[in-house]
Amino acid sequence: MLRTFLEAFIPLFVAIDPVGLVPLFLAVTDRMDAARRRYVAAEAVAAGFVIALGFMFVGEALFRFVGITTADFRIAGGVILLVLAVVDLLTVGKPAVHEREMVGIVPLAMPLIAGPATLTTVLVLGARLGYAPTALALAVNFGILLLALRASDWICRVLGINTLRALSKLVVVLLAAIAVNFIRVGVMEVMAKR
């Protein structure tokens, strides 16, 4: 059970990237008072969790409706994650995001917290490991994210903004490796069925 939980927890931790979201969250909320910042953090994390959890359940039904197999989605998801990781590695900050325009649910919750990397990872892990361990790992990760966002001022003072950005890039390299694993496993599943 612990192994299954960790198999779900680690890829989700990498996809959600709480370390990388801290400097972005600070930039977005720099003109807010402490109470408003805490509210925005809770709102964004709660909305992101509901979106990701809902997508995990709707994804399987969508597969059946469209006629997509888990292997197909694993390959496609791996390619998307790999592209996102490469773009993120080559871009300063988060790609295609206007930091000053972001607040609350949209686009902080949806494109960043419950973005393509998280949603793809949730769908693939839900299909492979089951809903219960994936949902538990998702909940724990979102709890960590909420703690990180609420402690963002302190984290930034202790580590410094440049260290946070460097750690975020390291996490993106791990995301690229997970993406390659998704592609490899998906291709092996397709080949085994022939």
N, C-alpha and C positions, 0 to 999 in steps of 0.2 A: 504493500500500500504506500509506504514512504517513497519507494523508488518511482512508482507511478506518479505520485504527487510531484516529485522533483523533476520528472520528465516533462510535466506540464508547466511547472513553476518557472524553470530556467528559461525556456524559449519565450514565455510570456513576459518575464522580467526584462529580457533583452529587447523584445518588441515594444513594450510600453516605455522603457527607457526613462525611469524616474530621475536619474542623474541628469540626463540631457534636458528634461523639462524644467528643472529648477531655474537655470539662468533665463530661459524664455518666459517663465511665469513671473520672475522678478521684473523683467523688462515690460511685460504687459501690465503689471499692477503697480508700477513704480509711483504713480500719482495717487494711489488709494491709501486710505488709512488702514491700520492693522485689522480692525473689525471687518471692513469691506473685503480686504484681501482674504481673510479666513472664510468669509461667506462665498467668495468666488471660487476658492479652492474646493470647498465642499460641494458646491453646485456642479462644477466641471467634472470632478471625480465621480459623483453620483450619476450624472448623465452619461458619462463615458462607460461606466459599469453596466448600466441598463442597456445601452446600445450594444455593447460587446456581448453581453449575455443573451440578449434577444437574437442577435445575429447568429450565435452559435446554434440556437434551436431552429431558426428559420432557414439557415443554410442547407441543412439536410433535405428539407422539403423542396427547396429550390433545386437542389441536385436532381432529385427524382423528377420534378416537373420539366426541367430542361434536358434531362437525359445525360447528365455529367456523372462520371464515376469519381470516387475519392482519389484515385490515381491521377485523373485528369486535373482535378483541382489542386492536388498537391504539387504537380509540375507547374501549373499556371501560377499558383501562390508562391512557389519558390522563385520563379522568374521575376514576379512583381517585387518580392522582398529583396532579391538581389539587385534589381534596378534601383529601388529606393535606397538601399544601403550604399550603392556606388554614388548616387546623386548626393546623398547626405554627407558622404566622406569628402566629396569635392566641392561642397557648398558651405559657406560660412553661415552658422545658425541652422534653422530648419528651412528646407526648401519651400519656395512658393508661399511664404507666410509673411504678411504685413504685421509685424509685431505690435505696432501702436494701435491697430484697428481691432485687436482681439480682446474679447471679454467673454466671461461666462461660458454658456453652453455652446454657442456657435461664434467663432470656430475653434475655441480652446478645447472643448470637450470632444467634438466630432473629428475634425481633421487631424488633431494632434494626439490626444489621449486615446481615443478609439478610432485611430486612423487605419489606413490599409494594412500596415504591418501587424497591428494588434488583431484586426478582424480576420485576416488571412490565417494567422497563427491559431486563433481560437477555433476557426472552422476545421483546420487540419487536425489539431489536437483533440477536439471533440469527437471527430470521426475515428481517430486512431486509438485514443486512450479511454474514451467514454465521457459522458457529460459531467458526472459527479466529480471526478478528480480535476477536470478542466475548470469547472465552475469554482471549486474550492481554491485552486491555484490562482484563478482570475480574481477572486475576492481578496485573497492575501496580498496579491500584487497591487490591487487598487488601494488596499489599506496602507501599504508601504508608500504608494504614491501620495496619498493624502497626508501622511506624516511628513514626507519630504517637502511637499508644497507648503505645509503649515510651518515647517522649520526652515524654509528657504533662506530667510535673512541670516539665521545663525550658520547654516551650511555654507553660505557664500562668504561670510566673515572668516570662518575657520579654514576653508579650502581655497577660497579665491575663485573669481569668475573664470580665469584661464585654466585652472586645474579642472573645474567642472566641465569646461568645453573639451579638454583633452580626454577626460574619462568618458564623455559622451561619444567621442570618436572611437574609442576602444570598444565600447559597447556595440557600435555600428559594425565594426569588423566581425564581432561575434554573430551579429544578425546576418551578415553575408555568409558566414559559415553554416548557419542554420538553414539559410535559403538553399545553399548547395546541397545540403542533406535532404531537404524536401524534394528537390529535383531528382537526385539520385534514387531515392526510395520510390518515387513516383514512376520513374522510367523502369526500374526493376519490376514493379508490380505490373506494368503494362506488358513488359517482355515475358513475364511468367504466365500471363493469360493467353499468350499466342501458342 
